[in-house]
Amino acid sequence: MAGRADVFPMGVILLDRILAHYDLDDLRVSPYELRHGLALRLLASAPASPS
């Protein structure tokens, strides 16, 4: 995206420091938005309705 290239390196540095702080070697990245994930979680926890 235009105008965001200058903040990308700092984002990578922050991510690296956060992972190091929590002693993590990897993370999971989703191509979906937060709302999509919350909707999927809500659907998964909902009781099944009888057919």
mmJSON file of the N, C-alpha and C atoms, coordinates in Angstrom:
{"data_MODEL":{"atom_site":{
"group_PDB":["ATOM","ATOM","ATOM","ATOM","ATOM","ATOM","ATOM","ATOM","ATOM","ATOM","ATOM","ATOM","ATOM","ATOM","ATOM","ATOM","ATOM","ATOM","ATOM","ATOM","ATOM","ATOM","ATOM","ATOM","ATOM","ATOM","ATOM","ATOM","ATOM","ATOM","ATOM","ATOM","ATOM","ATOM","ATOM","ATOM","ATOM","ATOM","ATOM","ATOM","ATOM","ATOM","ATOM","ATOM","ATOM","ATOM","ATOM","ATOM","ATOM","ATOM","ATOM","ATOM","ATOM","ATOM","ATOM","ATOM","ATOM","ATOM","ATOM","ATOM","ATOM","ATOM","ATOM","ATOM","ATOM","ATOM","ATOM","ATOM","ATOM","ATOM","ATOM","ATOM","ATOM","ATOM","ATOM","ATOM","ATOM","ATOM","ATOM","ATOM","ATOM","ATOM","ATOM","ATOM","ATOM","ATOM","ATOM","ATOM","ATOM","ATOM","ATOM","ATOM","ATOM","ATOM","ATOM","ATOM","ATOM","ATOM","ATOM","ATOM","ATOM","ATOM","ATOM","ATOM","ATOM","ATOM","ATOM","ATOM","ATOM","ATOM","ATOM","ATOM","ATOM","ATOM","ATOM","ATOM","ATOM","ATOM","ATOM","ATOM","ATOM","ATOM","ATOM","ATOM","ATOM","ATOM","ATOM","ATOM","ATOM","ATOM","ATOM","ATOM","ATOM","ATOM","ATOM","ATOM","ATOM","ATOM","ATOM","ATOM","ATOM","ATOM","ATOM","ATOM","ATOM","ATOM","ATOM","ATOM","ATOM","ATOM","ATOM","ATOM","ATOM"],
"id":[1,2,3,4,5,6,7,8,9,10,11,12,13,14,15,16,17,18,19,20,21,22,23,24,25,26,27,28,29,30,31,32,33,34,35,36,37,38,39,40,41,42,43,44,45,46,47,48,49,50,51,52,53,54,55,56,57,58,59,60,61,62,63,64,65,66,67,68,69,70,71,72,73,74,75,76,77,78,79,80,81,82,83,84,85,86,87,88,89,90,91,92,93,94,95,96,97,98,99,100,101,102,103,104,105,106,107,108,109,110,111,112,113,114,115,116,117,118,119,120,121,122,123,124,125,126,127,128,129,130,131,132,133,134,135,136,137,138,139,140,141,142,143,144,145,146,147,148,149,150,151,152,153],
"type_symbol":["N","C","C","N","C","C","N","C","C","N","C","C","N","C","C","N","C","C","N","C","C","N","C","C","N","C","C","N","C","C","N","C","C","N","C","C","N","C","C","N","C","C","N","C","C","N","C","C","N","C","C","N","C","C","N","C","C","N","C","C","N","C","C","N","C","C","N","C","C","N","C","C","N","C","C","N","C","C","N","C","C","N","C","C","N","C","C","N","C","C","N","C","C","N","C","C","N","C","C","N","C","C","N","C","C","N","C","C","N","C","C","N","C","C","N","C","C","N","C","C","N","C","C","N","C","C","N","C","C","N","C","C","N","C","C","N","C","C","N","C","C","N","C","C","N","C","C","N","C","C","N","C","C"],
"label_atom_id":["N","CA","C","N","CA","C","N","CA","C","N","CA","C","N","CA","C","N","CA","C","N","CA","C","N","CA","C","N","CA","C","N","CA","C","N","CA","C","N","CA","C","N","CA","C","N","CA","C","N","CA","C","N","CA","C","N","CA","C","N","CA","C","N","CA","C","N","CA","C","N","CA","C","N","CA","C","N","CA","C","N","CA","C","N","CA","C","N","CA","C","N","CA","C","N","CA","C","N","CA","C","N","CA","C","N","CA","C","N","CA","C","N","CA","C","N","CA","C","N","CA","C","N","CA","C","N","CA","C","N","CA","C","N","CA","C","N","CA","C","N","CA","C","N","CA","C","N","CA","C","N","CA","C","N","CA","C","N","CA","C","N","CA","C","N","CA","C","N","CA","C","N","CA","C","N","CA","C"],
"label_alt_id":[null,null,null,null,null,null,null,null,null,null,null,null,null,null,null,null,null,null,null,null,null,null,null,null,null,null,null,null,null,null,null,null,null,null,null,null,null,null,null,null,null,null,null,null,null,null,null,null,null,null,null,null,null,null,null,null,null,null,null,null,null,null,null,null,null,null,null,null,null,null,null,null,null,null,null,null,null,null,null,null,null,null,null,null,null,null,null,null,null,null,null,null,null,null,null,null,null,null,null,null,null,null,null,null,null,null,null,null,null,null,null,null,null,null,null,null,null,null,null,null,null,null,null,null,null,null,null,null,null,null,null,null,null,null,null,null,null,null,null,null,null,null,null,null,null,null,null,null,null,null,null,null,null],
"label_comp_id":["MET","MET","MET","ALA","ALA","ALA","GLY","GLY","GLY","ARG","ARG","ARG","ALA","ALA","ALA","ASP","ASP","ASP","VAL","VAL","VAL","PHE","PHE","PHE","PRO","PRO","PRO","MET","MET","MET","GLY","GLY","GLY","VAL","VAL","VAL","ILE","ILE","ILE","LEU","LEU","LEU","LEU","LEU","LEU","ASP","ASP","ASP","ARG","ARG","ARG","ILE","ILE","ILE","LEU","LEU","LEU","ALA","ALA","ALA","HIS","HIS","HIS","TYR","TYR","TYR","ASP","ASP","ASP","LEU","LEU","LEU","ASP","ASP","ASP","ASP","ASP","ASP","LEU","LEU","LEU","ARG","ARG","ARG","VAL","VAL","VAL","SER","SER","SER","PRO","PRO","PRO","TYR","TYR","TYR","GLU","GLU","GLU","LEU","LEU","LEU","ARG","ARG","ARG","HIS","HIS","HIS","GLY","GLY","GLY","LEU","LEU","LEU","ALA","ALA","ALA","LEU","LEU","LEU","ARG","ARG","ARG","LEU","LEU","LEU","LEU","LEU","LEU","ALA","ALA","ALA","SER","SER","SER","ALA","ALA","ALA","PRO","PRO","PRO","ALA","ALA","ALA","SER","SER","SER","PRO","PRO","PRO","SER","SER","SER"],
"label_asym_id":["A","A","A","A","A","A","A","A","A","A","A","A","A","A","A","A","A","A","A","A","A","A","A","A","A","A","A","A","A","A","A","A","A","A","A","A","A","A","A","A","A","A","A","A","A","A","A","A","A","A","A","A","A","A","A","A","A","A","A","A","A","A","A","A","A","A","A","A","A","A","A","A","A","A","A","A","A","A","A","A","A","A","A","A","A","A","A","A","A","A","A","A","A","A","A","A","A","A","A","A","A","A","A","A","A","A","A","A","A","A","A","A","A","A","A","A","A","A","A","A","A","A","A","A","A","A","A","A","A","A","A","A","A","A","A","A","A","A","A","A","A","A","A","A","A","A","A","A","A","A","A","A","A"],
"label_entity_id":["1","1","1","1","1","1","1","1","1","1","1","1","1","1","1","1","1","1","1","1","1","1","1","1","1","1","1","1","1","1","1","1","1","1","1","1","1","1","1","1","1","1","1","1","1","1","1","1","1","1","1","1","1","1","1","1","1","1","1","1","1","1","1","1","1","1","1","1","1","1","1","1","1","1","1","1","1","1","1","1","1","1","1","1","1","1","1","1","1","1","1","1","1","1","1","1","1","1","1","1","1","1","1","1","1","1","1","1","1","1","1","1","1","1","1","1","1","1","1","1","1","1","1","1","1","1","1","1","1","1","1","1","1","1","1","1","1","1","1","1","1","1","1","1","1","1","1","1","1","1","1","1","1"],
"label_seq_id":[1,1,1,2,2,2,3,3,3,4,4,4,5,5,5,6,6,6,7,7,7,8,8,8,9,9,9,10,10,10,11,11,11,12,12,12,13,13,13,14,14,14,15,15,15,16,16,16,17,17,17,18,18,18,19,19,19,20,20,20,21,21,21,22,22,22,23,23,23,24,24,24,25,25,25,26,26,26,27,27,27,28,28,28,29,29,29,30,30,30,31,31,31,32,32,32,33,33,33,34,34,34,35,35,35,36,36,36,37,37,37,38,38,38,39,39,39,40,40,40,41,41,41,42,42,42,43,43,43,44,44,44,45,45,45,46,46,46,47,47,47,48,48,48,49,49,49,50,50,50,51,51,51],
"pdbx_PDB_ins_code":[null,null,null,null,null,null,null,null,null,null,null,null,null,null,null,null,null,null,null,null,null,null,null,null,null,null,null,null,null,null,null,null,null,null,null,null,null,null,null,null,null,null,null,null,null,null,null,null,null,null,null,null,null,null,null,null,null,null,null,null,null,null,null,null,null,null,null,null,null,null,null,null,null,null,null,null,null,null,null,null,null,null,null,null,null,null,null,null,null,null,null,null,null,null,null,null,null,null,null,null,null,null,null,null,null,null,null,null,null,null,null,null,null,null,null,null,null,null,null,null,null,null,null,null,null,null,null,null,null,null,null,null,null,null,null,null,null,null,null,null,null,null,null,null,null,null,null,null,null,null,null,null,null],
"Cartn_x":[0.829,0.0,0.879,0.433,1.182,1.259,2.416,2.587,2.865,2.938,3.175,4.554,5.263,6.576,7.543,7.392,8.336,8.098,6.914,6.647,6.866,7.018,7.184,8.414,9.588,10.766,10.573,9.972,9.746,8.759,7.764,6.825,7.511,8.438,9.183,10.075,10.697,11.548,10.701,9.551,8.665,8.206,7.817,7.385,8.518,9.715,10.869,11.096,11.011,11.232,10.118,8.891,7.773,7.954,8.3,8.527,9.684,10.753,11.898,11.505,10.712,10.291,9.513,8.653,7.843,8.491,9.753,10.523,9.792,9.28,8.572,9.43,9.375,10.14,9.299,7.988,7.129,5.776,4.983,3.638,2.75,1.48,0.512,-0.116,-0.131,-0.698,-1.917,-2.983,-4.221,-4.504,-4.969,-5.328,-6.681,-7.349,-8.673,-8.591,-9.631,-9.695,-10.133,-9.965,-10.334,-11.813,-12.668,-14.107,-14.435,-13.755,-13.993,-13.639,-12.505,-12.089,-13.041,-13.513,-14.465,-15.787,-16.231,-17.463,-17.292,-16.139,-15.898,-15.862,-15.253,-15.207,-16.609,-17.428,-18.803,-19.602,-19.459,-20.167,-19.705,-18.429,-17.896,-18.366,-18.619,-19.029,-20.548,-21.282,-22.742,-23.235,-24.253,-24.801,-25.469,-25.362,-25.954,-27.473,-28.133,-29.594,-30.147,-31.231,-31.821,-32.392,-32.263,-32.765,-34.191],
"Cartn_y":[-1.175,0.0,1.246,2.193,3.441,4.123,4.646,5.37,4.514,3.208,2.352,1.702,1.859,1.225,1.716,2.943,3.47,2.918,2.374,1.819,0.309,-0.334,-1.785,-2.261,-1.671,-2.153,-2.063,-0.999,-0.865,-1.93,-2.246,-3.305,-4.652,-4.931,-6.188,-6.235,-5.117,-5.058,-5.272,-4.612,-4.792,-6.235,-6.834,-8.231,-9.131,-8.894,-9.68,-9.554,-8.348,-8.134,-8.763,-8.713,-9.332,-10.843,-11.433,-12.881,-13.265,-12.47,-12.756,-12.628,-11.636,-11.426,-12.627,-13.184,-14.333,-15.674,-15.631,-16.824,-17.697,-17.053,-17.756,-17.753,-18.872,-18.983,-18.746,-18.853,-18.686,-18.134,-17.755,-17.302,-17.721,-17.747,-18.135,-16.871,-16.781,-15.627,-16.088,-15.321,-15.659,-14.623,-15.068,-14.109,-13.461,-13.864,-13.349,-12.218,-11.432,-10.331,-10.828,-9.978,-10.304,-10.66,-9.889,-10.168,-11.545,-11.939,-13.249,-14.34,-14.189,-15.175,-15.231,-14.082,-14.058,-14.719,-14.491,-15.122,-16.64,-17.098,-18.538,-19.142,-18.448,-18.938,-19.015,-18.009,-17.978,-19.146,-19.369,-20.479,-21.836,-21.971,-23.243,-23.53,-22.487,-22.715,-22.778,-22.458,-22.484,-23.923,-24.221,-25.581,-25.882,-27.129,-27.545,-27.52,-26.946,-26.904,-28.154,-28.703,-29.931,-29.643,-30.595,-30.434,-30.891],
"Cartn_z":[0.0,0.0,0.0,-0.729,-0.829,0.539,0.86,2.103,3.326,3.153,4.306,4.281,3.196,3.072,4.135,4.587,5.567,6.972,7.268,8.602,8.663,7.519,7.482,8.257,8.047,8.8,10.314,10.807,12.242,12.727,11.926,12.291,12.414,11.512,11.56,12.796,13.124,14.324,15.576,15.653,16.808,16.936,15.829,15.856,16.336,15.858,16.286,17.789,18.316,19.753,20.596,20.117,20.843,20.883,19.747,19.711,20.625,20.633,21.493,22.965,23.289,24.676,25.211,24.381,24.794,24.446,24.01,23.663,22.644,21.611,20.547,19.288,18.568,17.334,16.085,16.229,15.065,15.495,14.516,14.781,13.625,13.897,12.874,12.29,10.986,10.294,9.529,9.646,8.954,7.87,6.726,5.68,5.947,7.017,7.33,8.337,8.388,9.335,10.706,11.69,13.062,13.163,12.515,12.584,12.028,10.962,10.364,11.361,12.031,13.025,14.202,14.654,15.764,15.368,14.13,13.657,13.592,13.12,13.067,14.462,15.419,16.795,17.38,17.117,17.611,17.02,15.741,15.09,15.629,15.883,16.386,17.797,18.579,19.975,20.146,19.089,19.174,19.178,20.013,20.008,18.672,18.262,16.991,17.125,16.135,16.166,15.502,16.042,15.449,14.068,13.189,11.823,11.723],
"occupancy":[1.0,1.0,1.0,1.0,1.0,1.0,1.0,1.0,1.0,1.0,1.0,1.0,1.0,1.0,1.0,1.0,1.0,1.0,1.0,1.0,1.0,1.0,1.0,1.0,1.0,1.0,1.0,1.0,1.0,1.0,1.0,1.0,1.0,1.0,1.0,1.0,1.0,1.0,1.0,1.0,1.0,1.0,1.0,1.0,1.0,1.0,1.0,1.0,1.0,1.0,1.0,1.0,1.0,1.0,1.0,1.0,1.0,1.0,1.0,1.0,1.0,1.0,1.0,1.0,1.0,1.0,1.0,1.0,1.0,1.0,1.0,1.0,1.0,1.0,1.0,1.0,1.0,1.0,1.0,1.0,1.0,1.0,1.0,1.0,1.0,1.0,1.0,1.0,1.0,1.0,1.0,1.0,1.0,1.0,1.0,1.0,1.0,1.0,1.0,1.0,1.0,1.0,1.0,1.0,1.0,1.0,1.0,1.0,1.0,1.0,1.0,1.0,1.0,1.0,1.0,1.0,1.0,1.0,1.0,1.0,1.0,1.0,1.0,1.0,1.0,1.0,1.0,1.0,1.0,1.0,1.0,1.0,1.0,1.0,1.0,1.0,1.0,1.0,1.0,1.0,1.0,1.0,1.0,1.0,1.0,1.0,1.0,1.0,1.0,1.0,1.0,1.0,1.0],
"B_iso_or_equiv":[0.0,0.0,0.0,0.0,0.0,0.0,0.0,0.0,0.0,0.0,0.0,0.0,0.0,0.0,0.0,0.0,0.0,0.0,0.0,0.0,0.0,0.0,0.0,0.0,0.0,0.0,0.0,0.0,0.0,0.0,0.0,0.0,0.0,0.0,0.0,0.0,0.0,0.0,0.0,0.0,0.0,0.0,0.0,0.0,0.0,0.0,0.0,0.0,0.0,0.0,0.0,0.0,0.0,0.0,0.0,0.0,0.0,0.0,0.0,0.0,0.0,0.0,0.0,0.0,0.0,0.0,0.0,0.0,0.0,0.0,0.0,0.0,0.0,0.0,0.0,0.0,0.0,0.0,0.0,0.0,0.0,0.0,0.0,0.0,0.0,0.0,0.0,0.0,0.0,0.0,0.0,0.0,0.0,0.0,0.0,0.0,0.0,0.0,0.0,0.0,0.0,0.0,0.0,0.0,0.0,0.0,0.0,0.0,0.0,0.0,0.0,0.0,0.0,0.0,0.0,0.0,0.0,0.0,0.0,0.0,0.0,0.0,0.0,0.0,0.0,0.0,0.0,0.0,0.0,0.0,0.0,0.0,0.0,0.0,0.0,0.0,0.0,0.0,0.0,0.0,0.0,0.0,0.0,0.0,0.0,0.0,0.0,0.0,0.0,0.0,0.0,0.0,0.0],
"pdbx_formal_charge":[null,null,null,null,null,null,null,null,null,null,null,null,null,null,null,null,null,null,null,null,null,null,null,null,null,null,null,null,null,null,null,null,null,null,null,null,null,null,null,null,null,null,null,null,null,null,null,null,null,null,null,null,null,null,null,null,null,null,null,null,null,null,null,null,null,null,null,null,null,null,null,null,null,null,null,null,null,null,null,null,null,null,null,null,null,null,null,null,null,null,null,null,null,null,null,null,null,null,null,null,null,null,null,null,null,null,null,null,null,null,null,null,null,null,null,null,null,null,null,null,null,null,null,null,null,null,null,null,null,null,null,null,null,null,null,null,null,null,null,null,null,null,null,null,null,null,null,null,null,null,null,null,null],
"auth_seq_id":[1,1,1,2,2,2,3,3,3,4,4,4,5,5,5,6,6,6,7,7,7,8,8,8,9,9,9,10,10,10,11,11,11,12,12,12,13,13,13,14,14,14,15,15,15,16,16,16,17,17,17,18,18,18,19,19,19,20,20,20,21,21,21,22,22,22,23,23,23,24,24,24,25,25,25,26,26,26,27,27,27,28,28,28,29,29,29,30,30,30,31,31,31,32,32,32,33,33,33,34,34,34,35,35,35,36,36,36,37,37,37,38,38,38,39,39,39,40,40,40,41,41,41,42,42,42,43,43,43,44,44,44,45,45,45,46,46,46,47,47,47,48,48,48,49,49,49,50,50,50,51,51,51],
"auth_comp_id":["MET","MET","MET","ALA","ALA","ALA","GLY","GLY","GLY","ARG","ARG","ARG","ALA","ALA","ALA","ASP","ASP","ASP","VAL","VAL","VAL","PHE","PHE","PHE","PRO","PRO","PRO","MET","MET","MET","GLY","GLY","GLY","VAL","VAL","VAL","ILE","ILE","ILE","LEU","LEU","LEU","LEU","LEU","LEU","ASP","ASP","ASP","ARG","ARG","ARG","ILE","ILE","ILE","LEU","LEU","LEU","ALA","ALA","ALA","HIS","HIS","HIS","TYR","TYR","TYR","ASP","ASP","ASP","LEU","LEU","LEU","ASP","ASP","ASP","ASP","ASP","ASP","LEU","LEU","LEU","ARG","ARG","ARG","VAL","VAL","VAL","SER","SER","SER","PRO","PRO","PRO","TYR","TYR","TYR","GLU","GLU","GLU","LEU","LEU","LEU","ARG","ARG","ARG","HIS","HIS","HIS","GLY","GLY","GLY","LEU","LEU","LEU","ALA","ALA","ALA","LEU","LEU","LEU","ARG","ARG","ARG","LEU","LEU","LEU","LEU","LEU","LEU","ALA","ALA","ALA","SER","SER","SER","ALA","ALA","ALA","PRO","PRO","PRO","ALA","ALA","ALA","SER","SER","SER","PRO","PRO","PRO","SER","SER","SER"],
"auth_asym_id":["A","A","A","A","A","A","A","A","A","A","A","A","A","A","A","A","A","A","A","A","A","A","A","A","A","A","A","A","A","A","A","A","A","A","A","A","A","A","A","A","A","A","A","A","A","A","A","A","A","A","A","A","A","A","A","A","A","A","A","A","A","A","A","A","A","A","A","A","A","A","A","A","A","A","A","A","A","A","A","A","A","A","A","A","A","A","A","A","A","A","A","A","A","A","A","A","A","A","A","A","A","A","A","A","A","A","A","A","A","A","A","A","A","A","A","A","A","A","A","A","A","A","A","A","A","A","A","A","A","A","A","A","A","A","A","A","A","A","A","A","A","A","A","A","A","A","A","A","A","A","A","A","A"],
"auth_atom_id":["N","CA","C","N","CA","C","N","CA","C","N","CA","C","N","CA","C","N","CA","C","N","CA","C","N","CA","C","N","CA","C","N","CA","C","N","CA","C","N","CA","C","N","CA","C","N","CA","C","N","CA","C","N","CA","C","N","CA","C","N","CA","C","N","CA","C","N","CA","C","N","CA","C","N","CA","C","N","CA","C","N","CA","C","N","CA","C","N","CA","C","N","CA","C","N","CA","C","N","CA","C","N","CA","C","N","CA","C","N","CA","C","N","CA","C","N","CA","C","N","CA","C","N","CA","C","N","CA","C","N","CA","C","N","CA","C","N","CA","C","N","CA","C","N","CA","C","N","CA","C","N","CA","C","N","CA","C","N","CA","C","N","CA","C","N","CA","C","N","CA","C","N","CA","C","N","CA","C"],
"pdbx_PDB_model_num":[1,1,1,1,1,1,1,1,1,1,1,1,1,1,1,1,1,1,1,1,1,1,1,1,1,1,1,1,1,1,1,1,1,1,1,1,1,1,1,1,1,1,1,1,1,1,1,1,1,1,1,1,1,1,1,1,1,1,1,1,1,1,1,1,1,1,1,1,1,1,1,1,1,1,1,1,1,1,1,1,1,1,1,1,1,1,1,1,1,1,1,1,1,1,1,1,1,1,1,1,1,1,1,1,1,1,1,1,1,1,1,1,1,1,1,1,1,1,1,1,1,1,1,1,1,1,1,1,1,1,1,1,1,1,1,1,1,1,1,1,1,1,1,1,1,1,1,1,1,1,1,1,1]
}}}
